[in-house]
Structures are given as structure tokens and as C-alpha cells.
Amino acid sequence: MVNYMNLSKFATDKYRWYALVVLALAIAIVIIDNTVLNVAIPYILRDLHTSFDSIQWVISGYALIIATLLIIFGRLGDTYGRKKIFLLGAVFFAVGSFIASISQNVYILFLGEAFIEAIGAAMLTTSSLSLIASEFQGKERAVAFGIWGSVAGGSASVGPLLGGFLTTYYSWRWSLRINVVVALIAIIGSVFIQESKGENQRKFDFLGTFLSSAGLFLHWITGINVVFIKSSINNSLHIWALSSFIGTFCIDRKQA
């Protein structure tokens, strides 16, 4: 009988479809988490005694961090192993969700949701796509990507419904705690996923990676500057200007 912990080493064709279920589940919780809190905003405002701008930036910051780190974690996955990035992302996602679910103020909510959890979400998103590409070939790859995309699209609709149900009958905190359970299921289900790396291993482009992400990260810092630190808009505009400069430099470097 095959040892459970070594199952991924002996994965056969049927296990690839089990792996797809796990990868689709991962992207589902990432998308759902980006929408599930929208319907709970009034309850969060009441419980955490904060402002609407602060909660809105928690939600926006989550999406912005994901966009900022996708390229970085995609490259790290190609270099060190996509399954490793997937598992690490599931851990970050679970820890961040738990911290956010027990938060007593908006600062802890921001730390858990828009930082730790968002880092995990970026890892899960980029690694799940890469793992599908390595697990499937030909027509099966097209089917797998279709399923993955359908789950992602459907999850955007499920998020507000799930958030409304949990907020109404339990608590908005359960909208986050359910992520911990799903992330643990993804970790266990990863035994069906085979490790893979990029075929053409090239030297890591630290400068290019930094430039491609710095602009978006500074937008994230700008939100913190305005909403949480209560800095003047004029100071924030300097950061926006620097962001635009870096973005322009990235384009020039790409075209060079």
C-alpha cells in the first residue's frame, strides 16, 4: 500500500484531477475572500469602531498586495518549486485569516487581511496556475484551465452570498475563519500535487522584479499614509509621483 505522505511521488493520471480540485479550491477562497467582507462592512464598523475609509482600504489593500507580488512569487516558484510556494501560501493564508478573525481593531484586521493573508493569496494564485500548466498537457490543459477559470468567476458571485449568510446567522468573523478550514484542506490535498519548476532556469532578475513591483507597493503605502497615519494629501502625492516615475522607468527598461 502506498504511504500517504509519499502519495505525490506516485501520482497517476487520476490524481491529476484530484490535484485540480485542490488548486480550484485554492483560487476559490482567494476570490471569495476579496468579496466576502463587502456585505459585512456595517458590522465591522460597529465592532471595531473605525471609519468606512479604513475598512475600504483593508479590502483594496488585499487586492493590491496580490497584484504586487504575483510576478515575484511566480518567479520564485519557477526557481525553487511551485508546490512549495503553494503550501507556503496556504499557511500564510490560514494564519492571516485567523489573525484577522480575532482582530479587536482595524490595525490588526489590516495586518491579517491586507498583508499576511494577501501574501498567501498571491502565492496561491500564481502557483495554482503554474501547477495546472505543469500537470496537464494538450486538450486536458485547456479543460483544466477552463475549470479553474469557471471556479474563479463563480467564486466572485458566491462571496457576497456566503458573507451575507455568515454575517447574518453567525458573525462577520466566520467569513474569515472559514478560510482557515479551507486552507488546511488545501494543505492536506496537496499530496495529489506533483512538484514542478521552470524548465529554463535563468538567473533571478532582482532589479526587474523590484521595479515591476515597487510602483504598486508604493500605492499600497500611500493608502496606509492617508487612511491610518492621517498624513496630509500633499505628502501622499509625493509617493504617487514616485510610483508613476518607477512605472515609467519599468516601461523604458522593457523597451530598451
Order of alpha helices (4+ residues) and beta strands (2+ residues): alpha-alpha-alpha-alpha-alpha-alpha-alpha-alpha-alpha-alpha
